Amino acid sequence: MANVLIAVVLFVSTVLATVYFVAQVERLARQLGLLGRTGVRHLRPGAVPRIGGVGMFLGFCIGVAVSFVIPVPRYPEEVAK
């Protein structure tokens, strides 16, 4: 597989997974009431979910998993146990 195609596949899969997981985590946060404060000192007028980073981390993990599925030449240090 060409390096450009590998990069595109990894980028697209990671972005799609991140968008999906952030949306799911946001919905869950709103259901559970895990929202940031609103007020005069805060820039956003509405409540913002506080656990969006969890969705980003899950998207990152999917990207790493996809990178190990794609047949790419690897250095021994990358897969050392």
mmCIF file of the N, C-alpha and C atoms, coordinates in Angstrom:
data_MODEL
# 
_entry.id   MODEL 
# 
loop_
_atom_site.group_PDB 
_atom_site.id 
_atom_site.type_symbol 
_atom_site.label_atom_id 
_atom_site.label_alt_id 
_atom_site.label_comp_id 
_atom_site.label_asym_id 
_atom_site.label_entity_id 
_atom_site.label_seq_id 
_atom_site.pdbx_PDB_ins_code 
_atom_site.Cartn_x 
_atom_site.Cartn_y 
_atom_site.Cartn_z 
_atom_site.occupancy 
_atom_site.B_iso_or_equiv 
_atom_site.pdbx_formal_charge 
_atom_site.auth_seq_id 
_atom_site.auth_comp_id 
_atom_site.auth_asym_id 
_atom_site.auth_atom_id 
_atom_site.pdbx_PDB_model_num 
ATOM 1   N N  . MET A 1 1  ? 0.849   -1.174 0.000  1.00 0.00 ? 1  MET A N  1 
ATOM 2   C CA . MET A 1 1  ? 0.000   0.000  0.000  1.00 0.00 ? 1  MET A CA 1 
ATOM 3   C C  . MET A 1 1  ? 0.898   1.241  0.000  1.00 0.00 ? 1  MET A C  1 
ATOM 4   N N  . ALA A 1 2  ? 0.513   2.229  -0.768 1.00 0.00 ? 2  ALA A N  1 
ATOM 5   C CA . ALA A 1 2  ? 1.309   3.455  -0.843 1.00 0.00 ? 2  ALA A CA 1 
ATOM 6   C C  . ALA A 1 2  ? 1.190   4.234  0.465  1.00 0.00 ? 2  ALA A C  1 
ATOM 7   N N  . ASN A 1 3  ? 2.246   4.957  0.790  1.00 0.00 ? 3  ASN A N  1 
ATOM 8   C CA . ASN A 1 3  ? 2.257   5.713  2.049  1.00 0.00 ? 3  ASN A CA 1 
ATOM 9   C C  . ASN A 1 3  ? 1.138   6.744  2.124  1.00 0.00 ? 3  ASN A C  1 
ATOM 10  N N  . VAL A 1 4  ? 0.824   7.378  1.007  1.00 0.00 ? 4  VAL A N  1 
ATOM 11  C CA . VAL A 1 4  ? -0.241  8.377  1.002  1.00 0.00 ? 4  VAL A CA 1 
ATOM 12  C C  . VAL A 1 4  ? -1.582  7.710  1.276  1.00 0.00 ? 4  VAL A C  1 
ATOM 13  N N  . LEU A 1 5  ? -1.820  6.563  0.661  1.00 0.00 ? 5  LEU A N  1 
ATOM 14  C CA . LEU A 1 5  ? -3.076  5.850  0.880  1.00 0.00 ? 5  LEU A CA 1 
ATOM 15  C C  . LEU A 1 5  ? -3.191  5.386  2.329  1.00 0.00 ? 5  LEU A C  1 
ATOM 16  N N  . ILE A 1 6  ? -2.115  4.942  2.912  1.00 0.00 ? 6  ILE A N  1 
ATOM 17  C CA . ILE A 1 6  ? -2.112  4.535  4.322  1.00 0.00 ? 6  ILE A CA 1 
ATOM 18  C C  . ILE A 1 6  ? -2.476  5.736  5.206  1.00 0.00 ? 6  ILE A C  1 
ATOM 19  N N  . ALA A 1 7  ? -1.864  6.880  4.930  1.00 0.00 ? 7  ALA A N  1 
ATOM 20  C CA . ALA A 1 7  ? -2.144  8.077  5.725  1.00 0.00 ? 7  ALA A CA 1 
ATOM 21  C C  . ALA A 1 7  ? -3.600  8.501  5.584  1.00 0.00 ? 7  ALA A C  1 
ATOM 22  N N  . VAL A 1 8  ? -4.146  8.424  4.388  1.00 0.00 ? 8  VAL A N  1 
ATOM 23  C CA . VAL A 1 8  ? -5.542  8.822  4.167  1.00 0.00 ? 8  VAL A CA 1 
ATOM 24  C C  . VAL A 1 8  ? -6.487  7.868  4.894  1.00 0.00 ? 8  VAL A C  1 
ATOM 25  N N  . VAL A 1 9  ? -6.228  6.569  4.802  1.00 0.00 ? 9  VAL A N  1 
ATOM 26  C CA . VAL A 1 9  ? -7.075  5.584  5.475  1.00 0.00 ? 9  VAL A CA 1 
ATOM 27  C C  . VAL A 1 9  ? -7.036  5.796  6.987  1.00 0.00 ? 9  VAL A C  1 
ATOM 28  N N  . LEU A 1 10 ? -5.867  5.996  7.539  1.00 0.00 ? 10 LEU A N  1 
ATOM 29  C CA . LEU A 1 10 ? -5.750  6.224  8.980  1.00 0.00 ? 10 LEU A CA 1 
ATOM 30  C C  . LEU A 1 10 ? -6.438  7.521  9.394  1.00 0.00 ? 10 LEU A C  1 
ATOM 31  N N  . PHE A 1 11 ? -6.245  8.575  8.633  1.00 0.00 ? 11 PHE A N  1 
ATOM 32  C CA . PHE A 1 11 ? -6.850  9.857  8.968  1.00 0.00 ? 11 PHE A CA 1 
ATOM 33  C C  . PHE A 1 11 ? -8.369  9.770  8.934  1.00 0.00 ? 11 PHE A C  1 
ATOM 34  N N  . VAL A 1 12 ? -8.907  9.232  7.865  1.00 0.00 ? 12 VAL A N  1 
ATOM 35  C CA . VAL A 1 12 ? -10.363 9.160  7.709  1.00 0.00 ? 12 VAL A CA 1 
ATOM 36  C C  . VAL A 1 12 ? -10.988 8.270  8.782  1.00 0.00 ? 12 VAL A C  1 
ATOM 37  N N  . SER A 1 13 ? -10.383 7.112  9.024  1.00 0.00 ? 13 SER A N  1 
ATOM 38  C CA . SER A 1 13 ? -10.948 6.215  10.037 1.00 0.00 ? 13 SER A CA 1 
ATOM 39  C C  . SER A 1 13 ? -10.880 6.833  11.433 1.00 0.00 ? 13 SER A C  1 
ATOM 40  N N  . THR A 1 14 ? -9.802  7.530  11.741 1.00 0.00 ? 14 THR A N  1 
ATOM 41  C CA . THR A 1 14 ? -9.668  8.157  13.052 1.00 0.00 ? 14 THR A CA 1 
ATOM 42  C C  . THR A 1 14 ? -10.650 9.318  13.213 1.00 0.00 ? 14 THR A C  1 
ATOM 43  N N  . VAL A 1 15 ? -10.805 10.134 12.188 1.00 0.00 ? 15 VAL A N  1 
ATOM 44  C CA . VAL A 1 15 ? -11.740 11.258 12.266 1.00 0.00 ? 15 VAL A CA 1 
ATOM 45  C C  . VAL A 1 15 ? -13.172 10.757 12.410 1.00 0.00 ? 15 VAL A C  1 
ATOM 46  N N  . LEU A 1 16 ? -13.551 9.770  11.613 1.00 0.00 ? 16 LEU A N  1 
ATOM 47  C CA . LEU A 1 16 ? -14.914 9.240  11.704 1.00 0.00 ? 16 LEU A CA 1 
ATOM 48  C C  . LEU A 1 16 ? -15.185 8.620  13.071 1.00 0.00 ? 16 LEU A C  1 
ATOM 49  N N  . ALA A 1 17 ? -14.232 7.858  13.581 1.00 0.00 ? 17 ALA A N  1 
ATOM 50  C CA . ALA A 1 17 ? -14.408 7.246  14.902 1.00 0.00 ? 17 ALA A CA 1 
ATOM 51  C C  . ALA A 1 17 ? -14.491 8.315  15.987 1.00 0.00 ? 17 ALA A C  1 
ATOM 52  N N  . THR A 1 18 ? -13.655 9.340  15.890 1.00 0.00 ? 18 THR A N  1 
ATOM 53  C CA . THR A 1 18 ? -13.668 10.401 16.894 1.00 0.00 ? 18 THR A CA 1 
ATOM 54  C C  . THR A 1 18 ? -14.985 11.172 16.873 1.00 0.00 ? 18 THR A C  1 
ATOM 55  N N  . VAL A 1 19 ? -15.475 11.503 15.695 1.00 0.00 ? 19 VAL A N  1 
ATOM 56  C CA . VAL A 1 19 ? -16.753 12.220 15.585 1.00 0.00 ? 19 VAL A CA 1 
ATOM 57  C C  . VAL A 1 19 ? -17.877 11.367 16.177 1.00 0.00 ? 19 VAL A C  1 
ATOM 58  N N  . TYR A 1 20 ? -17.870 10.090 15.858 1.00 0.00 ? 20 TYR A N  1 
ATOM 59  C CA . TYR A 1 20 ? -18.911 9.198  16.382 1.00 0.00 ? 20 TYR A CA 1 
ATOM 60  C C  . TYR A 1 20 ? -18.848 9.113  17.909 1.00 0.00 ? 20 TYR A C  1 
ATOM 61  N N  . PHE A 1 21 ? -17.662 8.850  18.450 1.00 0.00 ? 21 PHE A N  1 
ATOM 62  C CA . PHE A 1 21 ? -17.543 8.673  19.896 1.00 0.00 ? 21 PHE A CA 1 
ATOM 63  C C  . PHE A 1 21 ? -17.796 9.967  20.667 1.00 0.00 ? 21 PHE A C  1 
ATOM 64  N N  . VAL A 1 22 ? -17.367 11.098 20.142 1.00 0.00 ? 22 VAL A N  1 
ATOM 65  C CA . VAL A 1 22 ? -17.621 12.368 20.833 1.00 0.00 ? 22 VAL A CA 1 
ATOM 66  C C  . VAL A 1 22 ? -19.121 12.648 20.880 1.00 0.00 ? 22 VAL A C  1 
ATOM 67  N N  . ALA A 1 23 ? -19.824 12.357 19.793 1.00 0.00 ? 23 ALA A N  1 
ATOM 68  C CA . ALA A 1 23 ? -21.277 12.560 19.788 1.00 0.00 ? 23 ALA A CA 1 
ATOM 69  C C  . ALA A 1 23 ? -21.962 11.644 20.807 1.00 0.00 ? 23 ALA A C  1 
ATOM 70  N N  . GLN A 1 24 ? -21.516 10.404 20.887 1.00 0.00 ? 24 GLN A N  1 
ATOM 71  C CA . GLN A 1 24 ? -22.115 9.464  21.837 1.00 0.00 ? 24 GLN A CA 1 
ATOM 72  C C  . GLN A 1 24 ? -21.811 9.863  23.279 1.00 0.00 ? 24 GLN A C  1 
ATOM 73  N N  . VAL A 1 25 ? -20.582 10.284 23.524 1.00 0.00 ? 25 VAL A N  1 
ATOM 74  C CA . VAL A 1 25 ? -20.201 10.698 24.879 1.00 0.00 ? 25 VAL A CA 1 
ATOM 75  C C  . VAL A 1 25 ? -20.943 11.980 25.268 1.00 0.00 ? 25 VAL A C  1 
ATOM 76  N N  . GLU A 1 26 ? -21.126 12.886 24.305 1.00 0.00 ? 26 GLU A N  1 
ATOM 77  C CA . GLU A 1 26 ? -21.869 14.114 24.593 1.00 0.00 ? 26 GLU A CA 1 
ATOM 78  C C  . GLU A 1 26 ? -23.321 13.787 24.963 1.00 0.00 ? 26 GLU A C  1 
ATOM 79  N N  . ARG A 1 27 ? -23.931 12.889 24.221 1.00 0.00 ? 27 ARG A N  1 
ATOM 80  C CA . ARG A 1 27 ? -25.305 12.492 24.526 1.00 0.00 ? 27 ARG A CA 1 
ATOM 81  C C  . ARG A 1 27 ? -25.387 11.860 25.908 1.00 0.00 ? 27 ARG A C  1 
ATOM 82  N N  . LEU A 1 28 ? -24.439 11.000 26.225 1.00 0.00 ? 28 LEU A N  1 
ATOM 83  C CA . LEU A 1 28 ? -24.395 10.349 27.533 1.00 0.00 ? 28 LEU A CA 1 
ATOM 84  C C  . LEU A 1 28 ? -24.172 11.370 28.651 1.00 0.00 ? 28 LEU A C  1 
ATOM 85  N N  . ALA A 1 29 ? -23.288 12.334 28.412 1.00 0.00 ? 29 ALA A N  1 
ATOM 86  C CA . ALA A 1 29 ? -23.009 13.357 29.425 1.00 0.00 ? 29 ALA A CA 1 
ATOM 87  C C  . ALA A 1 29 ? -24.248 14.202 29.713 1.00 0.00 ? 29 ALA A C  1 
ATOM 88  N N  . ARG A 1 30 ? -24.996 14.523 28.674 1.00 0.00 ? 30 ARG A N  1 
ATOM 89  C CA . ARG A 1 30 ? -26.222 15.306 28.883 1.00 0.00 ? 30 ARG A CA 1 
ATOM 90  C C  . ARG A 1 30 ? -27.265 14.495 29.649 1.00 0.00 ? 30 ARG A C  1 
ATOM 91  N N  . GLN A 1 31 ? -27.353 13.200 29.389 1.00 0.00 ? 31 GLN A N  1 
ATOM 92  C CA . GLN A 1 31 ? -28.299 12.349 30.111 1.00 0.00 ? 31 GLN A CA 1 
ATOM 93  C C  . GLN A 1 31 ? -27.921 12.229 31.583 1.00 0.00 ? 31 GLN A C  1 
ATOM 94  N N  . LEU A 1 32 ? -26.626 12.137 31.853 1.00 0.00 ? 32 LEU A N  1 
ATOM 95  C CA . LEU A 1 32 ? -26.160 11.957 33.229 1.00 0.00 ? 32 LEU A CA 1 
ATOM 96  C C  . LEU A 1 32 ? -25.936 13.279 33.959 1.00 0.00 ? 32 LEU A C  1 
ATOM 97  N N  . GLY A 1 33 ? -26.065 14.395 33.263 1.00 0.00 ? 33 GLY A N  1 
ATOM 98  C CA . GLY A 1 33 ? -25.887 15.698 33.893 1.00 0.00 ? 33 GLY A CA 1 
ATOM 99  C C  . GLY A 1 33 ? -24.438 16.065 34.150 1.00 0.00 ? 33 GLY A C  1 
ATOM 100 N N  . LEU A 1 34 ? -23.518 15.529 33.368 1.00 0.00 ? 34 LEU A N  1 
ATOM 101 C CA . LEU A 1 34 ? -22.096 15.839 33.520 1.00 0.00 ? 34 LEU A CA 1 
ATOM 102 C C  . LEU A 1 34 ? -21.738 17.047 32.657 1.00 0.00 ? 34 LEU A C  1 
ATOM 103 N N  . LEU A 1 35 ? -22.248 18.195 33.049 1.00 0.00 ? 35 LEU A N  1 
ATOM 104 C CA . LEU A 1 35 ? -22.082 19.410 32.262 1.00 0.00 ? 35 LEU A CA 1 
ATOM 105 C C  . LEU A 1 35 ? -21.278 20.443 33.042 1.00 0.00 ? 35 LEU A C  1 
ATOM 106 N N  . GLY A 1 36 ? -20.554 21.277 32.295 1.00 0.00 ? 36 GLY A N  1 
ATOM 107 C CA . GLY A 1 36 ? -19.798 22.358 32.912 1.00 0.00 ? 36 GLY A CA 1 
ATOM 108 C C  . GLY A 1 36 ? -20.716 23.475 33.360 1.00 0.00 ? 36 GLY A C  1 
ATOM 109 N N  . ARG A 1 37 ? -20.191 24.339 34.170 1.00 0.00 ? 37 ARG A N  1 
ATOM 110 C CA . ARG A 1 37 ? -20.969 25.463 34.694 1.00 0.00 ? 37 ARG A CA 1 
ATOM 111 C C  . ARG A 1 37 ? -21.199 26.511 33.620 1.00 0.00 ? 37 ARG A C  1 
ATOM 112 N N  . THR A 1 38 ? -22.274 27.241 33.782 1.00 0.00 ? 38 THR A N  1 
ATOM 113 C CA . THR A 1 38 ? -22.509 28.411 32.944 1.00 0.00 ? 38 THR A CA 1 
ATOM 114 C C  . THR A 1 38 ? -22.551 29.629 33.857 1.00 0.00 ? 38 THR A C  1 
ATOM 115 N N  . GLY A 1 39 ? -22.292 30.759 33.306 1.00 0.00 ? 39 GLY A N  1 
ATOM 116 C CA . GLY A 1 39 ? -22.318 31.973 34.119 1.00 0.00 ? 39 GLY A CA 1 
ATOM 117 C C  . GLY A 1 39 ? -21.626 33.116 33.429 1.00 0.00 ? 39 GLY A C  1 
ATOM 118 N N  . VAL A 1 40 ? -21.452 34.179 34.159 1.00 0.00 ? 40 VAL A N  1 
ATOM 119 C CA . VAL A 1 40 ? -20.874 35.401 33.614 1.00 0.00 ? 40 VAL A CA 1 
ATOM 120 C C  . VAL A 1 40 ? -19.397 35.217 33.265 1.00 0.00 ? 40 VAL A C  1 
ATOM 121 N N  . ARG A 1 41 ? -18.677 34.441 34.040 1.00 0.00 ? 41 ARG A N  1 
ATOM 122 C CA . ARG A 1 41 ? -17.238 34.294 33.841 1.00 0.00 ? 41 ARG A CA 1 
ATOM 123 C C  . ARG A 1 41 ? -16.878 33.275 32.764 1.00 0.00 ? 41 ARG A C  1 
ATOM 124 N N  . HIS A 1 42 ? -17.840 32.577 32.232 1.00 0.00 ? 42 HIS A N  1 
ATOM 125 C CA . HIS A 1 42 ? -17.571 31.548 31.234 1.00 0.00 ? 42 HIS A CA 1 
ATOM 126 C C  . HIS A 1 42 ? -17.941 32.070 29.846 1.00 0.00 ? 42 HIS A C  1 
ATOM 127 N N  . LEU A 1 43 ? -17.186 31.680 28.846 1.00 0.00 ? 43 LEU A N  1 
ATOM 128 C CA . LEU A 1 43 ? -17.357 32.218 27.504 1.00 0.00 ? 43 LEU A CA 1 
ATOM 129 C C  . LEU A 1 43 ? -18.579 31.646 26.795 1.00 0.00 ? 43 LEU A C  1 
ATOM 130 N N  . ARG A 1 44 ? -18.909 30.400 27.049 1.00 0.00 ? 44 ARG A N  1 
ATOM 131 C CA . ARG A 1 44 ? -20.036 29.783 26.358 1.00 0.00 ? 44 ARG A CA 1 
ATOM 132 C C  . ARG A 1 44 ? -21.335 30.073 27.095 1.00 0.00 ? 44 ARG A C  1 
ATOM 133 N N  . PRO A 1 45 ? -22.374 30.369 26.349 1.00 0.00 ? 45 PRO A N  1 
ATOM 134 C CA . PRO A 1 45 ? -23.647 30.699 27.006 1.00 0.00 ? 45 PRO A CA 1 
ATOM 135 C C  . PRO A 1 45 ? -24.371 29.467 27.551 1.00 0.00 ? 45 PRO A C  1 
ATOM 136 N N  . GLY A 1 46 ? -24.158 28.297 26.963 1.00 0.00 ? 46 GLY A N  1 
ATOM 137 C CA . GLY A 1 46 ? -24.871 27.098 27.400 1.00 0.00 ? 46 GLY A CA 1 
ATOM 138 C C  . GLY A 1 46 ? -23.959 26.135 28.123 1.00 0.00 ? 46 GLY A C  1 
ATOM 139 N N  . ALA A 1 47 ? -24.556 25.096 28.669 1.00 0.00 ? 47 ALA A N  1 
ATOM 140 C CA . ALA A 1 47 ? -23.784 24.079 29.373 1.00 0.00 ? 47 ALA A CA 1 
ATOM 141 C C  . ALA A 1 47 ? -23.030 23.202 28.365 1.00 0.00 ? 47 ALA A C  1 
ATOM 142 N N  . VAL A 1 48 ? -21.796 22.863 28.701 1.00 0.00 ? 48 VAL A N  1 
ATOM 143 C CA . VAL A 1 48 ? -20.936 22.067 27.834 1.00 0.00 ? 48 VAL A CA 1 
ATOM 144 C C  . VAL A 1 48 ? -20.600 20.762 28.553 1.00 0.00 ? 48 VAL A C  1 
ATOM 145 N N  . PRO A 1 49 ? -20.714 19.632 27.863 1.00 0.00 ? 49 PRO A N  1 
ATOM 146 C CA . PRO A 1 49 ? -20.327 18.359 28.491 1.00 0.00 ? 49 PRO A CA 1 
ATOM 147 C C  . PRO A 1 49 ? -18.848 18.367 28.881 1.00 0.00 ? 49 PRO A C  1 
ATOM 148 N N  . ARG A 1 50 ? -18.547 17.820 30.049 1.00 0.00 ? 50 ARG A N  1 
ATOM 149 C CA . ARG A 1 50 ? -17.180 17.860 30.581 1.00 0.00 ? 50 ARG A CA 1 
ATOM 150 C C  . ARG A 1 50 ? -16.331 16.652 30.202 1.00 0.00 ? 50 ARG A C  1 
ATOM 151 N N  . ILE A 1 51 ? -16.915 15.622 29.603 1.00 0.00 ? 51 ILE A N  1 
ATOM 152 C CA . ILE A 1 51 ? -16.157 14.391 29.365 1.00 0.00 ? 51 ILE A CA 1 
ATOM 153 C C  . ILE A 1 51 ? -15.932 14.123 27.881 1.00 0.00 ? 51 ILE A C  1 
ATOM 154 N N  . GLY A 1 52 ? -15.860 15.168 27.057 1.00 0.00 ? 52 GLY A N  1 
ATOM 155 C CA . GLY A 1 52 ? -15.648 14.999 25.621 1.00 0.00 ? 52 GLY A CA 1 
ATOM 156 C C  . GLY A 1 52 ? -14.302 14.382 25.288 1.00 0.00 ? 52 GLY A C  1 
ATOM 157 N N  . GLY A 1 53 ? -13.335 14.552 26.158 1.00 0.00 ? 53 GLY A N  1 
ATOM 158 C CA . GLY A 1 53 ? -12.012 13.974 25.933 1.00 0.00 ? 53 GLY A CA 1 
ATOM 159 C C  . GLY A 1 53 ? -12.029 12.459 25.893 1.00 0.00 ? 53 GLY A C  1 
ATOM 160 N N  . VAL A 1 54 ? -13.001 11.854 26.544 1.00 0.00 ? 54 VAL A N  1 
ATOM 161 C CA . VAL A 1 54 ? -13.124 10.390 26.513 1.00 0.00 ? 54 VAL A CA 1 
ATOM 162 C C  . VAL A 1 54 ? -13.416 9.939  25.082 1.00 0.00 ? 54 VAL A C  1 
ATOM 163 N N  . GLY A 1 55 ? -14.305 10.645 24.395 1.00 0.00 ? 55 GLY A N  1 
ATOM 164 C CA . GLY A 1 55 ? -14.609 10.317 23.003 1.00 0.00 ? 55 GLY A CA 1 
ATOM 165 C C  . GLY A 1 55 ? -13.409 10.498 22.098 1.00 0.00 ? 55 GLY A C  1 
ATOM 166 N N  . MET A 1 56 ? -12.618 11.548 22.349 1.00 0.00 ? 56 MET A N  1 
ATOM 167 C CA . MET A 1 56 ? -11.409 11.774 21.556 1.00 0.00 ? 56 MET A CA 1 
ATOM 168 C C  . MET A 1 56 ? -10.395 10.661 21.781 1.00 0.00 ? 56 MET A C  1 
ATOM 169 N N  . PHE A 1 57 ? -10.259 10.229 23.027 1.00 0.00 ? 57 PHE A N  1 
ATOM 170 C CA . PHE A 1 57 ? -9.321  9.155  23.331 1.00 0.00 ? 57 PHE A CA 1 
ATOM 171 C C  . PHE A 1 57 ? -9.755  7.854  22.654 1.00 0.00 ? 57 PHE A C  1 
ATOM 172 N N  . LEU A 1 58 ? -11.047 7.562  22.659 1.00 0.00 ? 58 LEU A N  1 
ATOM 173 C CA . LEU A 1 58 ? -11.538 6.346  22.002 1.00 0.00 ? 58 LEU A CA 1 
ATOM 174 C C  . LEU A 1 58 ? -11.292 6.404  20.492 1.00 0.00 ? 58 LEU A C  1 
ATOM 175 N N  . GLY A 1 59 ? -11.493 7.572  19.889 1.00 0.00 ? 59 GLY A N  1 
ATOM 176 C CA . GLY A 1 59 ? -11.187 7.730  18.468 1.00 0.00 ? 59 GLY A CA 1 
ATOM 177 C C  . GLY A 1 59 ? -9.711  7.517  18.179 1.00 0.00 ? 59 GLY A C  1 
ATOM 178 N N  . PHE A 1 60 ? -8.858  8.026  19.051 1.00 0.00 ? 60 PHE A N  1 
ATOM 179 C CA . PHE A 1 60 ? -7.413  7.809  18.917 1.00 0.00 ? 60 PHE A CA 1 
ATOM 180 C C  . PHE A 1 60 ? -7.080  6.326  18.996 1.00 0.00 ? 60 PHE A C  1 
ATOM 181 N N  . CYS A 1 61 ? -7.709  5.623  19.933 1.00 0.00 ? 61 CYS A N  1 
ATOM 182 C CA . CYS A 1 61 ? -7.468  4.176  20.079 1.00 0.00 ? 61 CYS A CA 1 
ATOM 183 C C  . CYS A 1 61 ? -7.888  3.416  18.830 1.00 0.00 ? 61 CYS A C  1 
ATOM 184 N N  . ILE A 1 62 ? -8.982  3.820  18.212 1.00 0.00 ? 62 ILE A N  1 
ATOM 185 C CA . ILE A 1 62 ? -9.416  3.189  16.964 1.00 0.00 ? 62 ILE A CA 1 
ATOM 186 C C  . ILE A 1 62 ? -8.375  3.436  15.877 1.00 0.00 ? 62 ILE A C  1 
ATOM 187 N N  . GLY A 1 63 ? -7.846  4.632  15.800 1.00 0.00 ? 63 GLY A N  1 
ATOM 188 C CA . GLY A 1 63 ? -6.803  4.939  14.824 1.00 0.00 ? 63 GLY A CA 1 
ATOM 189 C C  . GLY A 1 63 ? -5.564  4.083  15.016 1.00 0.00 ? 63 GLY A C  1 
ATOM 190 N N  . VAL A 1 64 ? -5.158  3.891  16.259 1.00 0.00 ? 64 VAL A N  1 
ATOM 191 C CA . VAL A 1 64 ? -3.995  3.036  16.538 1.00 0.00 ? 64 VAL A CA 1 
ATOM 192 C C  . VAL A 1 64 ? -4.300  1.589  16.155 1.00 0.00 ? 64 VAL A C  1 
ATOM 193 N N  . ALA A 1 65 ? -5.515  1.129  16.475 1.00 0.00 ? 65 ALA A N  1 
ATOM 194 C CA . ALA A 1 65 ? -5.894  -0.244 16.135 1.00 0.00 ? 65 ALA A CA 1 
ATOM 195 C C  . ALA A 1 65 ? -5.896  -0.449 14.613 1.00 0.00 ? 65 ALA A C  1 
ATOM 196 N N  . VAL A 1 66 ? -6.420  0.535  13.880 1.00 0.00 ? 66 VAL A N  1 
ATOM 197 C CA . VAL A 1 66 ? -6.428  0.430  12.418 1.00 0.00 ? 66 VAL A CA 1 
ATOM 198 C C  . VAL A 1 66 ? -5.003  0.413  11.883 1.00 0.00 ? 66 VAL A C  1 
ATOM 199 N N  . SER A 1 67 ? -4.109  1.179  12.498 1.00 0.00 ? 67 SER A N  1 
ATOM 200 C CA . SER A 1 67 ? -2.720  1.198  12.025 1.00 0.00 ? 67 SER A CA 1 
ATOM 201 C C  . SER A 1 67 ? -2.038  -0.146 12.200 1.00 0.00 ? 67 SER A C  1 
ATOM 202 N N  . PHE A 1 68 ? -2.474  -0.934 13.176 1.00 0.00 ? 68 PHE A N  1 
ATOM 203 C CA . PHE A 1 68 ? -1.879  -2.252 13.354 1.00 0.00 ? 68 PHE A CA 1 
ATOM 204 C C  . PHE A 1 68 ? -2.533  -3.290 12.449 1.00 0.00 ? 68 PHE A C  1 
ATOM 205 N N  . VAL A 1 69 ? -3.723  -3.016 11.930 1.00 0.00 ? 69 VAL A N  1 
ATOM 206 C CA . VAL A 1 69 ? -4.391  -3.937 11.009 1.00 0.00 ? 69 VAL A CA 1 
ATOM 207 C C  . VAL A 1 69 ? -3.833  -3.784 9.596  1.00 0.00 ? 69 VAL A C  1 
ATOM 208 N N  . ILE A 1 70 ? -3.485  -2.566 9.217  1.00 0.00 ? 70 ILE A N  1 
ATOM 209 C CA . ILE A 1 70 ? -2.964  -2.298 7.876  1.00 0.00 ? 70 ILE A CA 1 
ATOM 210 C C  . ILE A 1 70 ? -1.562  -2.899 7.759  1.00 0.00 ? 70 ILE A C  1 
ATOM 211 N N  . PRO A 1 71 ? -1.299  -3.607 6.652  1.00 0.00 ? 71 PRO A N  1 
ATOM 212 C CA . PRO A 1 71 ? 0.041   -4.196 6.469  1.00 0.00 ? 71 PRO A CA 1 
ATOM 213 C C  . PRO A 1 71 ? 1.084   -3.126 6.138  1.00 0.00 ? 71 PRO A C  1 
ATOM 214 N N  . VAL A 1 72 ? 1.806   -2.712 7.161  1.00 0.00 ? 72 VAL A N  1 
ATOM 215 C CA . VAL A 1 72 ? 2.824   -1.678 7.032  1.00 0.00 ? 72 VAL A CA 1 
ATOM 216 C C  . VAL A 1 72 ? 4.123   -2.238 7.576  1.00 0.00 ? 72 VAL A C  1 
ATOM 217 N N  . PRO A 1 73 ? 5.257   -1.985 6.898  1.00 0.00 ? 73 PRO A N  1 
ATOM 218 C CA . PRO A 1 73 ? 6.537   -2.411 7.485  1.00 0.00 ? 73 PRO A CA 1 
ATOM 219 C C  . PRO A 1 73 ? 6.775   -1.680 8.805  1.00 0.00 ? 73 PRO A C  1 
ATOM 220 N N  . ARG A 1 74 ? 7.159   -2.413 9.827  1.00 0.00 ? 74 ARG A N  1 
ATOM 221 C CA . ARG A 1 74 ? 7.319   -1.822 11.155 1.00 0.00 ? 74 ARG A CA 1 
ATOM 222 C C  . ARG A 1 74 ? 8.734   -2.055 11.676 1.00 0.00 ? 74 ARG A C  1 
ATOM 223 N N  . TYR A 1 75 ? 9.141   -1.137 12.538 1.00 0.00 ? 75 TYR A N  1 
ATOM 224 C CA . TYR A 1 75 ? 10.391  -1.316 13.260 1.00 0.00 ? 75 TYR A CA 1 
ATOM 225 C C  . TYR A 1 75 ? 10.144  -2.278 14.402 1.00 0.00 ? 75 TYR A C  1 
ATOM 226 N N  . PRO A 1 76 ? 11.125  -3.070 14.783 1.00 0.00 ? 76 PRO A N  1 
ATOM 227 C CA . PRO A 1 76 ? 10.915  -4.022 15.899 1.00 0.00 ? 76 PRO A CA 1 
ATOM 228 C C  . PRO A 1 76 ? 10.520  -3.341 17.203 1.00 0.00 ? 76 PRO A C  1 
ATOM 229 N N  . GLU A 1 77 ? 10.971  -2.109 17.415 1.00 0.00 ? 77 GLU A N  1 
ATOM 230 C CA . GLU A 1 77 ? 10.637  -1.410 18.665 1.00 0.00 ? 77 GLU A CA 1 
ATOM 231 C C  . GLU A 1 77 ? 9.160   -1.080 18.759 1.00 0.00 ? 77 GLU A C  1 
ATOM 232 N N  . GLU A 1 78 ? 8.465   -0.968 17.644 1.00 0.00 ? 78 GLU A N  1 
ATOM 233 C CA . GLU A 1 78 ? 7.057   -0.614 17.646 1.00 0.00 ? 78 GLU A CA 1 
ATOM 234 C C  . GLU A 1 78 ? 6.184   -1.733 18.199 1.00 0.00 ? 78 GLU A C  1 
ATOM 235 N N  . VAL A 1 79 ? 6.584   -2.959 17.976 1.00 0.00 ? 79 VAL A N  1 
ATOM 236 C CA . VAL A 1 79 ? 5.747   -4.085 18.369 1.00 0.00 ? 79 VAL A CA 1 
ATOM 237 C C  . VAL A 1 79 ? 6.399   -4.944 19.438 1.00 0.00 ? 79 VAL A C  1 
ATOM 238 N N  . ALA A 1 80 ? 7.458   -4.462 20.067 1.00 0.00 ? 80 ALA A N  1 
ATOM 239 C CA . ALA A 1 80 ? 8.138   -5.216 21.116 1.00 0.00 ? 80 ALA A CA 1 
ATOM 240 C C  . ALA A 1 80 ? 7.236   -5.377 22.328 1.00 0.00 ? 80 ALA A C  1 
ATOM 241 N N  . LYS A 1 81 ? 7.308   -6.515 22.942 1.00 0.00 ? 81 LYS A N  1 
ATOM 242 C CA . LYS A 1 81 ? 6.466   -6.781 24.122 1.00 0.00 ? 81 LYS A CA 1 
ATOM 243 C C  . LYS A 1 81 ? 7.188   -6.495 25.393 1.00 0.00 ? 81 LYS A C  1 
# 
